[in-house]
Amino acid sequence: MSTTRDPNGYLRRRPGPTGGRLSRYGGWLPAQPAVYREFLKSHRQLARQRRRDAVEHVPVVAQFEKTIRSDPVMSHLMDQIFLQVAKVPDFDNIDNFEELLYAMDEIVTTAPKFQVAKDEHGNTVGDTVGCPMYLILDLPSNTSAGYDLFRMPAFNKAMADVLNEWGRYLTTPDSGNVLNETDKGWFSPLSLASLEEGRGDFNSTYVCPEPDSPNRGFTSWDAFFTRAFQPSARPVIASHDKSIIHNACESTVYAISRNVMKHDQFWLKAQPYSLYDMLNQNDEDAEMFVGGTVFQAYLSPEDYHRWHAPIDGVITKTVLVPGAYFAALPDEGAEEDDPDLKPGDPHGASTRSQGWLTVASVRALIFIKADNPAIGTVCFIGVGMSEVSTCETTVRPGDRVRTGDQLGMFHFGGSSHALIFPAHAKITFADDVQVDKHLWLNSVIAQVKEE
């Protein structure tokens, strides 16, 4: 597949039914720059019209505004965010806090949509916008003021209220009004091609309550988002071999790190893993993995969002860790070797911050004692990113799991996950486990050498 860069620096792939996918930011940033521009334009126009009409904010957004403005520090930082974003040349964004609030009104009362736009040649293009809140906070998160504000507990408590209210709406029948075959529906030809790219025919891959209906029988957006695989879609390939590690999530490889330290610091470029912080500052848990290996991969909004056991074993502990939702490490933009964005492009800082998010974001920890002593105890971490505010664990301590059994799931948005292996586990990763490569659930990702 050939690639070119458009005038704004986005990597364009052709041919392909949706114009191609971003390899590192896929599902988080629209592959088509026209889609991003149209999304921001429409939300800015709607926000400005609501502001001119003095429309009241929805209650949860009004409370969010009150919380921010009643705290001098948070209020100052919020205003500074937009002053800092305004200094970014040639990039449109929400202009101020008031505009952001009115955009939030729209987002939290609707389901994520498939965005359609016209490209520079007049062609109709489209892309999934599964994380609309992420897009309007993308550039704000890559500011020093955003770094300070988005990590504050009071801010995240207020944001949690907003996201939880939105999450409740996404379980209602009304949220399913975007699940149709119209141009802006998630089952339009353009959207369906995006959902199926690299994943297989939708109806054959996922459990659809009514496969012949326009909405496939999903009763809400959340039901669609947490859809299950068909039993035959992602089989466990080597269930008889207890030295094999299987992929716990349908995901794209972000990083592999060995000889991980108990304590480490995060800098703007390097993001070494810090076990003590990843594991909720529990000294005993961290000690089990000092010198071990971390495998991290991320899910796009189009991916399957349930977690599955990578090994046979027994659940020994589960922990839900509170954290930030939209925090990122501010950086100087995409680096020279970025596969999708031109050097210096400030978009996508959260995606580039995934190593750091393992210590900063809302996350679920699930410890599994492997039946194979050569593996030992493995920790699965489900890392909530942006509007993915709900990490649901469906196993309990004492449960026995077989490879491929469900462990839990994310609700709405996009997300990341990590597997931590102890130092004594001699892990060799499969040849196709490469950074930026999308891997299916239950595929073989590694093997442990038997002593």
FENMO-V56371 format. One record per pair of residues at least 12 apart in sequence whose C-alpha atoms are under 8 Angstrom apart, sorted by the first residue. I is the first residue (numbers start at 1). J is the second residue. If there is no record, write none. Layout:
BEGIN
i=I j=J
i=I j=J
END
This chain:
BEGIN
i=1 j=13
i=1 j=14
i=1 j=15
i=2 j=14
i=2 j=15
i=8 j=33
i=9 j=341
i=9 j=342
i=9 j=345
i=10 j=31
i=10 j=32
i=10 j=33
i=10 j=340
i=10 j=341
i=10 j=342
i=11 j=31
i=11 j=339
i=11 j=340
i=11 j=341
i=11 j=342
i=12 j=31
i=12 j=32
i=17 j=190
i=17 j=193
i=17 j=194
i=18 j=125
i=18 j=126
i=18 j=127
i=18 j=190
i=18 j=191
i=18 j=193
i=18 j=194
i=19 j=31
i=19 j=32
i=19 j=125
i=22 j=340
i=23 j=339
i=23 j=340
i=23 j=436
i=23 j=437
i=24 j=339
i=24 j=340
i=24 j=351
i=24 j=436
i=25 j=340
i=25 j=348
i=25 j=351
i=26 j=300
i=27 j=128
i=27 j=129
i=27 j=130
i=27 j=300
i=27 j=301
i=27 j=302
i=27 j=414
i=28 j=129
i=28 j=130
i=28 j=131
i=28 j=134
i=28 j=135
i=28 j=300
i=28 j=301
i=28 j=348
i=28 j=351
i=28 j=414
i=29 j=129
i=29 j=135
i=29 j=348
i=30 j=127
i=30 j=128
i=30 j=129
i=31 j=127
i=32 j=119
i=32 j=125
i=32 j=126
i=32 j=127
i=34 j=117
i=34 j=118
i=34 j=119
i=34 j=120
i=34 j=125
i=35 j=115
i=35 j=116
i=35 j=117
i=35 j=118
i=35 j=125
i=35 j=126
i=35 j=127
i=37 j=92
i=38 j=115
i=38 j=116
i=38 j=117
i=39 j=115
i=40 j=92
i=40 j=93
i=40 j=94
i=40 j=136
i=43 j=103
i=43 j=106
i=44 j=94
i=44 j=99
i=44 j=103
i=46 j=102
i=46 j=103
i=47 j=99
i=47 j=100
i=47 j=101
i=47 j=102
i=47 j=103
i=48 j=99
i=48 j=102
i=50 j=102
i=51 j=98
i=51 j=99
i=51 j=102
i=57 j=101
i=57 j=102
i=57 j=105
i=58 j=105
i=60 j=161
i=60 j=162
i=60 j=165
i=61 j=101
i=61 j=104
i=61 j=105
i=61 j=162
i=63 j=158
i=64 j=158
i=64 j=159
i=64 j=162
i=65 j=101
i=67 j=155
i=67 j=158
i=68 j=155
i=74 j=149
i=74 j=155
i=77 j=145
i=77 j=146
i=77 j=148
i=77 j=149
i=78 j=97
i=78 j=145
i=78 j=146
i=78 j=149
i=79 j=96
i=79 j=97
i=80 j=145
i=81 j=140
i=81 j=143
i=81 j=144
i=81 j=145
i=81 j=146
i=82 j=94
i=82 j=95
i=82 j=96
i=82 j=97
i=82 j=140
i=84 j=143
i=84 j=145
i=85 j=139
i=85 j=140
i=85 j=143
i=93 j=136
i=93 j=139
i=94 j=136
i=100 j=136
i=104 j=133
i=107 j=132
i=107 j=133
i=108 j=162
i=108 j=163
i=108 j=165
i=108 j=166
i=108 j=169
i=109 j=166
i=109 j=169
i=110 j=169
i=110 j=170
i=110 j=175
i=111 j=170
i=111 j=175
i=111 j=176
i=111 j=177
i=111 j=178
i=111 j=221
i=112 j=129
i=112 j=130
i=112 j=131
i=112 j=132
i=112 j=178
i=113 j=128
i=113 j=129
i=113 j=130
i=113 j=178
i=113 j=184
i=113 j=185
i=113 j=186
i=114 j=126
i=114 j=127
i=114 j=128
i=114 j=129
i=114 j=130
i=114 j=184
i=114 j=185
i=114 j=186
i=114 j=191
i=115 j=127
i=115 j=128
i=115 j=129
i=115 j=184
i=116 j=183
i=116 j=184
i=125 j=190
i=126 j=190
i=126 j=191
i=127 j=190
i=127 j=191
i=127 j=194
i=128 j=186
i=128 j=191
i=128 j=194
i=128 j=301
i=128 j=302
i=129 j=301
i=130 j=301
i=130 j=302
i=130 j=412
i=130 j=413
i=130 j=414
i=131 j=301
i=131 j=386
i=131 j=387
i=131 j=413
i=131 j=414
i=133 j=386
i=133 j=387
i=134 j=326
i=134 j=386
i=134 j=387
i=137 j=326
i=138 j=347
i=138 j=348
i=138 j=349
i=138 j=350
i=139 j=346
i=139 j=347
i=139 j=348
i=139 j=349
i=141 j=326
i=141 j=327
i=141 j=328
i=141 j=329
i=141 j=330
i=141 j=349
i=141 j=350
i=142 j=328
i=142 j=329
i=142 j=330
i=142 j=331
i=142 j=346
i=142 j=347
i=142 j=349
i=142 j=350
i=143 j=330
i=144 j=330
i=146 j=327
i=147 j=327
i=147 j=328
i=147 j=329
i=147 j=330
i=150 j=324
i=150 j=325
i=150 j=326
i=150 j=327
i=151 j=323
i=151 j=324
i=151 j=327
i=151 j=360
i=152 j=324
i=153 j=323
i=153 j=324
i=156 j=323
i=156 j=324
i=156 j=325
i=159 j=325
i=160 j=389
i=163 j=387
i=163 j=389
i=164 j=389
i=167 j=411
i=167 j=412
i=170 j=220
i=170 j=221
i=170 j=222
i=171 j=220
i=171 j=221
i=171 j=222
i=171 j=223
i=172 j=219
i=172 j=220
i=172 j=221
i=173 j=219
i=173 j=220
i=173 j=221
i=174 j=220
i=175 j=220
i=175 j=221
i=176 j=215
i=176 j=218
i=176 j=219
i=176 j=220
i=176 j=221
i=178 j=221
i=179 j=214
i=179 j=215
i=179 j=218
i=179 j=221
i=180 j=214
i=180 j=215
i=181 j=214
i=181 j=215
i=187 j=214
i=187 j=215
i=194 j=302
i=195 j=302
i=195 j=303
i=199 j=440
i=204 j=230
i=204 j=233
i=205 j=229
i=205 j=230
i=205 j=232
i=205 j=233
i=206 j=227
i=206 j=228
i=206 j=229
i=206 j=230
i=206 j=233
i=207 j=227
i=207 j=228
i=207 j=229
i=207 j=230
i=208 j=227
i=222 j=411
i=222 j=412
i=225 j=304
i=225 j=305
i=225 j=411
i=225 j=412
i=226 j=304
i=226 j=305
i=226 j=306
i=226 j=409
i=226 j=410
i=226 j=411
i=226 j=412
i=227 j=304
i=227 j=305
i=228 j=304
i=228 j=306
i=229 j=304
i=234 j=440
i=234 j=441
i=234 j=442
i=234 j=443
i=235 j=404
i=235 j=442
i=236 j=403
i=236 j=404
i=236 j=442
i=236 j=443
i=237 j=442
i=237 j=443
i=237 j=444
i=238 j=444
i=239 j=403
i=242 j=311
i=242 j=312
i=242 j=371
i=242 j=372
i=243 j=372
i=243 j=374
i=243 j=375
i=243 j=447
i=243 j=448
i=243 j=449
i=243 j=450
i=244 j=311
i=244 j=444
i=244 j=445
i=244 j=446
i=244 j=447
i=244 j=448
i=245 j=310
i=245 j=311
i=245 j=444
i=245 j=445
i=245 j=446
i=245 j=447
i=245 j=448
i=246 j=309
i=246 j=310
i=246 j=311
i=246 j=403
i=246 j=404
i=246 j=441
i=246 j=442
i=246 j=443
i=246 j=444
i=246 j=445
i=246 j=446
i=247 j=308
i=247 j=310
i=247 j=439
i=247 j=440
i=247 j=441
i=247 j=442
i=247 j=443
i=247 j=444
i=247 j=445
i=248 j=307
i=248 j=308
i=248 j=309
i=248 j=310
i=248 j=404
i=248 j=441
i=248 j=442
i=249 j=299
i=249 j=304
i=249 j=305
i=249 j=306
i=249 j=307
i=249 j=308
i=249 j=417
i=249 j=440
i=249 j=441
i=249 j=442
i=250 j=299
i=250 j=303
i=250 j=304
i=250 j=305
i=250 j=438
i=250 j=439
i=250 j=440
i=250 j=441
i=251 j=297
i=251 j=298
i=251 j=299
i=251 j=300
i=251 j=303
i=251 j=438
i=251 j=439
i=251 j=440
i=251 j=441
i=252 j=297
i=252 j=298
i=252 j=299
i=252 j=435
i=252 j=436
i=252 j=437
i=252 j=438
i=252 j=439
i=253 j=296
i=253 j=297
i=253 j=298
i=253 j=433
i=253 j=434
i=253 j=435
i=253 j=436
i=253 j=437
i=253 j=438
i=253 j=439
i=254 j=295
i=254 j=296
i=254 j=297
i=254 j=298
i=254 j=354
i=254 j=435
i=254 j=436
i=255 j=294
i=255 j=295
i=255 j=296
i=255 j=297
i=255 j=435
i=256 j=293
i=256 j=294
i=256 j=295
i=256 j=296
i=257 j=272
i=257 j=273
i=257 j=293
i=257 j=294
i=257 j=295
i=258 j=291
i=258 j=292
i=258 j=293
i=258 j=294
i=259 j=290
i=259 j=291
i=259 j=292
i=259 j=293
i=259 j=423
i=260 j=272
i=260 j=273
i=260 j=274
i=260 j=275
i=260 j=289
i=260 j=290
i=260 j=291
i=260 j=292
i=260 j=293
i=260 j=294
i=261 j=273
i=261 j=274
i=261 j=275
i=261 j=290
i=261 j=291
i=262 j=274
i=262 j=275
i=262 j=276
i=262 j=286
i=262 j=287
i=262 j=289
i=262 j=290
i=262 j=291
i=263 j=275
i=263 j=276
i=263 j=277
i=266 j=356
i=268 j=329
i=268 j=330
i=268 j=331
i=269 j=331
i=271 j=353
i=271 j=355
i=271 j=356
i=272 j=355
i=272 j=356
i=273 j=294
i=273 j=355
i=273 j=356
i=273 j=358
i=274 j=359
i=275 j=289
i=275 j=290
i=277 j=359
i=278 j=358
i=278 j=359
i=279 j=359
i=279 j=365
i=280 j=321
i=280 j=359
i=288 j=422
i=289 j=420
i=289 j=421
i=289 j=422
i=289 j=423
i=290 j=422
i=290 j=423
i=291 j=422
i=291 j=423
i=292 j=420
i=292 j=421
i=292 j=422
i=292 j=423
i=292 j=424
i=292 j=425
i=293 j=420
i=293 j=421
i=293 j=422
i=293 j=423
i=293 j=427
i=294 j=418
i=294 j=419
i=294 j=420
i=294 j=421
i=295 j=418
i=295 j=419
i=295 j=420
i=296 j=416
i=296 j=417
i=296 j=418
i=296 j=419
i=297 j=416
i=297 j=417
i=297 j=418
i=298 j=414
i=298 j=415
i=298 j=416
i=298 j=417
i=299 j=414
i=299 j=415
i=299 j=416
i=300 j=413
i=300 j=414
i=300 j=415
i=301 j=412
i=301 j=413
i=301 j=414
i=305 j=409
i=305 j=410
i=305 j=411
i=306 j=406
i=306 j=407
i=306 j=408
i=306 j=409
i=306 j=410
i=307 j=406
i=307 j=407
i=307 j=408
i=307 j=409
i=308 j=403
i=308 j=404
i=308 j=405
i=308 j=406
i=308 j=407
i=308 j=408
i=308 j=441
i=308 j=442
i=309 j=401
i=309 j=402
i=309 j=403
i=309 j=404
i=309 j=405
i=309 j=406
i=309 j=407
i=310 j=403
i=310 j=404
i=310 j=442
i=311 j=370
i=311 j=401
i=311 j=402
i=311 j=403
i=311 j=404
i=312 j=370
i=312 j=371
i=312 j=372
i=312 j=400
i=312 j=401
i=312 j=402
i=312 j=403
i=313 j=368
i=313 j=369
i=313 j=370
i=313 j=371
i=313 j=400
i=313 j=401
i=313 j=402
i=314 j=368
i=314 j=369
i=314 j=370
i=314 j=371
i=314 j=397
i=314 j=398
i=314 j=399
i=314 j=400
i=314 j=401
i=315 j=366
i=315 j=367
i=315 j=368
i=315 j=369
i=315 j=395
i=315 j=396
i=315 j=397
i=315 j=398
i=315 j=399
i=315 j=400
i=315 j=401
i=316 j=366
i=316 j=367
i=316 j=368
i=316 j=369
i=316 j=396
i=316 j=397
i=316 j=398
i=317 j=365
i=317 j=366
i=317 j=367
i=317 j=368
i=317 j=396
i=317 j=397
i=318 j=364
i=318 j=365
i=318 j=366
i=318 j=367
i=318 j=393
i=318 j=396
i=318 j=397
i=319 j=364
i=319 j=365
i=319 j=366
i=320 j=362
i=320 j=363
i=320 j=364
i=320 j=365
i=320 j=391
i=321 j=362
i=321 j=363
i=321 j=364
i=321 j=365
i=322 j=361
i=322 j=362
i=322 j=363
i=323 j=360
i=323 j=361
i=323 j=362
i=323 j=363
i=324 j=360
i=324 j=361
i=324 j=362
i=325 j=361
i=325 j=362
i=325 j=384
i=325 j=385
i=325 j=386
i=325 j=387
i=325 j=388
i=325 j=389
i=326 j=350
i=326 j=385
i=326 j=386
i=326 j=387
i=327 j=350
i=327 j=357
i=327 j=360
i=327 j=361
i=328 j=349
i=328 j=350
i=328 j=353
i=328 j=356
i=328 j=357
i=329 j=349
i=329 j=350
i=329 j=353
i=329 j=356
i=330 j=349
i=331 j=346
i=331 j=349
i=332 j=344
i=332 j=345
i=332 j=346
i=333 j=345
i=333 j=346
i=333 j=347
i=333 j=349
i=334 j=346
i=334 j=347
i=354 j=416
i=357 j=383
i=357 j=385
i=358 j=381
i=358 j=383
i=361 j=383
i=361 j=384
i=361 j=385
i=362 j=383
i=362 j=384
i=362 j=385
i=362 j=389
i=362 j=391
i=363 j=381
i=363 j=382
i=363 j=383
i=363 j=384
i=363 j=391
i=364 j=380
i=364 j=381
i=364 j=382
i=364 j=383
i=364 j=391
i=364 j=392
i=364 j=393
i=365 j=379
i=365 j=380
i=365 j=381
i=365 j=382
i=366 j=379
i=366 j=380
i=366 j=381
i=367 j=379
i=367 j=380
i=368 j=380
i=374 j=424
i=374 j=425
i=374 j=426
i=374 j=448
i=374 j=449
i=374 j=450
i=374 j=451
i=375 j=421
i=375 j=422
i=375 j=424
i=375 j=425
i=375 j=426
i=375 j=448
i=376 j=421
i=376 j=422
i=376 j=424
i=376 j=425
i=377 j=421
i=377 j=422
i=378 j=419
i=378 j=420
i=378 j=421
i=378 j=422
i=379 j=419
i=379 j=420
i=379 j=421
i=380 j=417
i=380 j=418
i=380 j=419
i=380 j=420
i=381 j=417
i=381 j=418
i=381 j=419
i=382 j=410
i=382 j=415
i=382 j=416
i=382 j=417
i=382 j=418
i=383 j=415
i=383 j=416
i=383 j=417
i=383 j=418
i=384 j=410
i=384 j=414
i=384 j=415
i=384 j=416
i=385 j=413
i=385 j=414
i=385 j=415
i=385 j=416
i=386 j=413
i=386 j=414
i=386 j=415
i=387 j=412
i=387 j=413
i=387 j=414
i=388 j=410
i=388 j=411
i=388 j=412
i=388 j=413
i=388 j=414
i=388 j=415
i=389 j=411
i=390 j=410
i=390 j=411
i=391 j=408
i=391 j=409
i=391 j=410
i=391 j=411
i=392 j=408
i=392 j=409
i=392 j=410
i=392 j=411
i=393 j=407
i=393 j=408
i=393 j=409
i=394 j=406
i=394 j=407
i=394 j=408
i=394 j=409
i=395 j=407
i=395 j=408
i=404 j=442
i=425 j=448
i=425 j=449
i=426 j=448
i=426 j=449
i=427 j=446
i=427 j=447
i=427 j=448
i=427 j=449
i=428 j=446
i=428 j=447
i=428 j=448
i=428 j=449
i=429 j=445
i=429 j=446
i=429 j=447
i=430 j=444
i=430 j=445
i=430 j=446
i=430 j=447
i=432 j=445
i=433 j=445
END
